[in-house]
Every structure is written in C-alpha cells, then in structure tokens.
Amino acid sequence: MNAETIIPVVRNPKVQEFRPGDTVKVSLRVREGERERTQAFEGLVIRQQGRGPGTSFTVRRVAAHGIGVERTFPIYSPRLEAVDLVRHGQVRRAKLFYQRQRFGKAARIKEKRY
C-alpha cells in the first residue's frame, strides 16, 4: 500500500505541465504576519523529483550580482498558486546540476521549437 492509494492526489489545474530545462514562473502564497500576498519566482527548472504526493521540483535563477538562488517547491502544496510556463528548453538530461557551474552565455539553453 502506498500514499497514492490512501490519499487521492488532486492536481492543481493552474499548474501547467513542464520538464527540466523549461523556464517557469512560480506564484506562491506567502504569509507575513497577518498579511498574505503572492510572491513570484521565475527561473530554470533543474530537476523534478519523486512521484505521487511527494513530488517536488527545483527552480534556479541568477539574482543580483550573479548569485544563484535555488528553491524547491512541492507540486501538491496548497501554498502553490500557479506555475506558468515561460519558455520550453531543449536539454538532453533529466537533472541539470551542471548549470550551477555555468554563468553568462555558457548557461544559455536552446529554446525548443514545435
């Protein structure tokens, strides 16, 4: 018996399908004291991990002064408002950890054309 049979997994309709190499914009509900607001985080999906209710994905972006920032988001989190696909990337790997060592033009990923 696994977690999927015990807890039915309902996918958020505002979360679009994406893969590693895609650039996405993640909208997340954040609580600051009594206030609640939406925070956006845009970057490159460098991995997807797991199946079922524990599925998560990691997004990497380069912030000010060339500092790389990575955040991991659970797909089925109630705080996750939306995941919008900005552009498809053409990569040949499932895990893009090599992007951590690259910067500038070397970090570019080809856009996938349909």
C-alpha positions in Angstrom: 0.0 0.0 0.0 1.4 3.4 -0.9 0.4 7.0 -0.2 -1.5 7.4 -3.5 -4.0 4.8 -2.6 -4.5 6.2 0.9 -4.7 9.9 -0.1 -6.1 10.7 -3.5 -3.8 13.2 -5.3 -5.6 16.1 -7.0 -3.5 18.1 -9.4 -3.8 21.9 -9.3 -5.4 23.0 -12.6 -3.3 26.2 -12.6 0.0 24.2 -12.6 1.0 23.6 -16.3 3.0 20.7 -17.5 6.7 21.4 -17.6 10.0 19.5 -17.7 13.6 20.1 -16.7 15.1 22.8 -19.0 11.9 24.8 -19.1 11.7 28.4 -17.7 8.8 28.7 -15.4 7.2 31.5 -13.2 6.0 30.1 -9.9 3.4 32.0 -7.9 3.5 31.2 -4.2 1.2 32.4 -1.4 3.3 33.9 1.4 2.2 34.9 4.9 3.9 37.9 6.6 2.4 38.4 10.0 -1.3 39.0 9.4 -0.9 39.8 5.7 -0.9 37.3 2.9 0.5 38.1 -0.6 1.6 36.4 -3.7 5.3 36.1 -4.4 6.7 35.2 -7.9 9.8 33.2 -8.5 11.0 32.8 -12.2 13.8 30.6 -13.3 15.0 27.4 -14.9 13.7 24.0 -13.8 16.8 22.0 -12.9 15.1 18.9 -11.6 11.9 17.1 -10.9 11.9 14.6 -8.0 9.6 11.8 -7.0 6.1 10.6 -7.9 2.8 10.9 -6.2 2.0 13.3 -3.3 5.7 13.9 -2.5 6.6 15.2 -6.0 8.7 18.4 -6.0 10.7 20.4 -8.4 13.7 22.8 -8.1 13.9 26.2 -9.9 17.2 28.1 -10.3 17.6 31.7 -11.1 20.5 34.1 -11.0 19.8 37.0 -8.7 21.6 40.3 -8.3 25.4 40.4 -8.6 25.4 36.9 -10.2 24.4 35.0 -7.1 22.5 31.8 -8.0 19.3 31.1 -6.0 17.5 27.8 -6.0 14.1 27.0 -4.5 12.4 23.6 -4.2 8.6 23.6 -4.4 6.2 20.7 -3.7 3.8 20.4 -6.6 0.8 19.5 -4.5 1.4 22.2 -1.9 -1.7 24.3 -1.1 0.5 27.4 -1.0 1.4 27.0 -4.7 -1.0 29.2 -6.6 0.2 28.7 -10.2 3.1 27.6 -12.3 3.2 29.4 -15.7 5.4 28.1 -18.5 7.5 31.0 -19.9 9.5 29.0 -22.5 10.4 25.4 -23.4 14.1 24.5 -23.2 15.8 21.8 -25.2 18.0 19.7 -23.0 19.2 16.1 -23.0 19.4 15.5 -19.3 16.8 15.0 -16.5 19.0 16.7 -13.9 20.6 20.0 -14.8 23.0 20.4 -11.9 25.8 21.3 -14.2 24.1 24.7 -14.7 25.4 25.6 -11.2 28.9 25.9 -12.5 27.9 27.9 -15.6 27.2 31.6 -16.0 26.7 34.1 -18.7 26.4 32.8 -22.3 27.6 29.3 -21.3 24.4 28.9 -19.1 22.1 29.5 -22.1 19.7 26.7 -23.1 18.3 26.4 -26.6 14.6 27.1 -27.0 12.5 24.1 -28.1 10.5 24.8 -31.2 7.4 22.8 -32.1 
